[in-house]
């Protein structure tokens, strides 16, 4: 059995491999301080656990809409409006199993081979992995410590090209913890506002920030909401990593393509095609 060539281009989070080894040591009675995985050091709050149990007892165990339950999407939209100061509705929200699908599915819907994607370096390894997997060109931009681990704006400007299809922002940032200053966010918006590209704004850590002013989301700036995908979820803020609940807030023109890729029927067909193509 031969795997498809594209599997050579996909990378994973080695932090999970370290986690498996660390837990094996814990099982042997060793005392381990976990620095490998991005996970809160407390359990899911009790009232959330109780609500989950109640939902199971009430029969919420069947297929739901591909985009997510309407009530959940409305609650997410209300939360995004309140915390970002923008106006979005349930029609802008796609609920997915964890945050990674909001990296994979929009990239899959938007990128052609040879398209360029700018992303922060160092950064979450799945950015580069998915860009390579889809045959696009990764364009890493180094983060500068004396700018609070933000981009050098001149380097960013020089890296933009007619082939740039997407710019990935992550603020607060993983792994540095840096936050892009509001002035830099505004400068970035000015650079890309009139370009034919999409912003993927990974804001999964935005609530784990304790200064007076929350990090500025580029979606709030003039002309940016209609070209920004906000990636967020429940894992980090509510210690729900194992629940696998994430979501994207995006322009409505992108919602249907993402829903097609999220569809369980589509993935069954994809898996069958991959199996057939791998046969000798």
N, C-alpha and C positions, 0 to 999 in steps of 0.2 A: 504494500500500500504506500503510495507516494503522496506526500502533502503538497498542497498548492504552493507555488513559489512565493506568494505574498506572505506566507507564514514566516519566511526568513526576515521579513521587514518589520515584524511586530515585536515590541519590547514589553516588559512587564515591570511591576514594582518589586524590586528585590527586597524591599522592606518586609513584604509578606513572608518571604523565605526566611529572613532573620527572625520574624515573629514565631514561625513554626519551631525553629531551633530553640528560641528563648522559652517557649511554653513547654518544650520537651525537658529542658533543664528544670523548670518549675515543678514539673511532674516528678522529678527526682528529689525534690525538696530544697532546691537551690533558691536563694533569695535574689530576684531579678528586678532591676530598675529598667522599665521599658522606655527606650528612646527611639525605637525603630518605626513605629507606626503612628500616624496622625489620629489619635483617639483620645477623647476626654478621659480623665482618670477617675471618673465617678460613673455610677450606673444611671440608666434612664430613670428620670424622676417617677416616683410612685404613681402620681395621678395619670401619667401617660400610660404606664403599664396597665393600670386598672381600666382605663378607657379601651386599650387594646383587647384585654380579656373580655370586656363587655361586648365589644363588636363581634368577637368570635362567637360568644354565646348567643348573640342575636342573629347569627347566620350570615355575616358579611364575609363569606368565604368563597364566593363565586366570581366568575369573570366580571370585570367592570369595563367601561368604555376605554378604548385604547388611549385616549388623551388624559384619562383620569376621571374620577367621580366629579360631577359638576360642583357639588358642595365643597369638596376639597379644593378645587381650582379657584372657586370664588374666595375661599378663605386665604389662599396663597396670594391671589391678586390683591386682596385688601391689605394683607401684610406688606407686600411690595410697595403699594401706594403709600402706606403709612411710614415705612422705614426709608424709602428712597425719595419720596416727594414727587412721584410721577403718577400718571393716570394710565392704568392698564386694567383689563378685565379678564374674566375667566377664559375668554377666547384666545388670549395670548399665552396661556399656561399649558405646558406639557409635563405631566407627572411621569417619572421614569424610575427604574430600580437603581437608585444611587446616583451620584453625580457624573460618573464616567460616560453614561449614554449621551449626556448633553455636550460632551466633547465629541464623541464618535458620530452620532447621528447627524448633527448639523454639518460637520466636516464632510461626511459622506454625501450629504445632499448638495453641497456647494462646490466641492473641489473637483477639478479635472487634473489629470496627470500634468505635471509641469507648473501648476499654479504655485505661488509662493505664500507661505504663512509665516509671519513674524511672531516670535514668542520669547518670553523671558528666559534667560540662562544665568544662573541655575534656575530650575523650575520643576514643576510636577512632571515626572518622566513620561506620562501618558500623552502629553501634548506632542512631543517629538515622535513618539511611537505611532500615533494615529496619522500624523502627517505623512510619515514614511510608508505606513501600511497602505495608504490611499494613492501612493505614487506622486504626491505633491512634493514640493521642495521646502524643507525646513530652513528658516532664516533666524538663527538665534541672535538675540541682542543681549550683551552682557549687562548685568545690573551693577550699579556703581554704589559702593558703600557710603561715600561722602555725600551722596544724594538720597540717603535713606533707603538704599537698595531700589532706586527707581532707574529708569532708562536714562542714558545720555541722550538728550533730545536731538542733538546733531547727528549722532550715529543712527538713531531711529529715522530721521528725515532722509539720510543718505541711503537707508536700506529700503525705503519705499520704491516700488517700481511699477510699471504698467501690469506686471504679472502678480502683484500682491493682491490676494483675494481675501485674506483674513489677517487680523491683528488680535493676538491673545493678550489680555491684561489679567493680572492676578494681584488683587490688592484688597485686604492684607495678603501678603505673599507667603507661599510655601516653597522653600523652607526657611527663608531669611526672616520672616515676620515683618518685613518692610512694608510701608504704605506709600503709594504714589501721592506726592503732595498735590493739593487741589490745583495749584498753578500749573503743574505738569499735566494733570488730566485735561485742563482747559487747552493747553498748548497742543496736546495730542489730538484733541477733538478738532482743533483748527487745521491740523495737518491733513486729517483724513475725511473731513466732513463732505468734501466735494469729490472724493474718490469712490470708485466702484469697488468697495470692499465692505466686509462685515466685521464688527468687533465681537469677539467672544470675551465677555467680562466675567471672569471666575471670581465670584463674591462669596464663596462658601464660608470664609472666615470673617465675614464683615461684622458679625455680632460678637466676636471674641476680640474686642477692641475697647480699651477703657479710657481713652482720652476724652476730652469734652465733646469734640466734634467727630462724628462718624466719618469714615473714609468716603470721599466723593465718588459716586458712581457716574461713569461717563454717560450713562443713559439719560441723566438729568439735564444735560446740556443741549442747547438748541440744535435741532436737526439730527440728534444722535439716537433718539429712542427708536426710530424706524429702521436703524441699521445696527442695533445692539442686541446680542443674546446675553441675558443674565443667567449665569449658572449658580444655583443655590440648592439648599437641601436641609434636611433635619439632622444629619449625622453629627456635625460638630457642635452646633448650638445647643442641641437637646440631648447629647450623648446617646444617639440612636443609630450608631454605625451599623449594628447588626440588623436593623430593621430594613435597610436598603430602600430609603425613600429620598429621592432627589427630584428636582424639577428645573425646567428652563422657562424663562419668560422671554418671548421673542416676537418679532413682527408677524402679523397674521399670515402673510404670504409664505412664511416658512413653516407654519404649524402643520399644514396638511402633508408636506413631504416628510417631516419628522414623524408624524403619526403613521405614515405608510411604513417607515423603517422600524417603528416600535411594534407594529402589529405582530402578534404571535403567529398568525398564519404565514406572514412574510418570512419570519425566521425559520419556520418549519420547512418552507420551500427552499430557502437559502441553504439550510443544513443538508437537505437532500441533494441539491445541486453540487455542493462542495464534496459530498461523499462520492457522487458519480464521477466528478472531474478528477478525483484522487485515485480512481481505480487504474491499474496498469493497462 
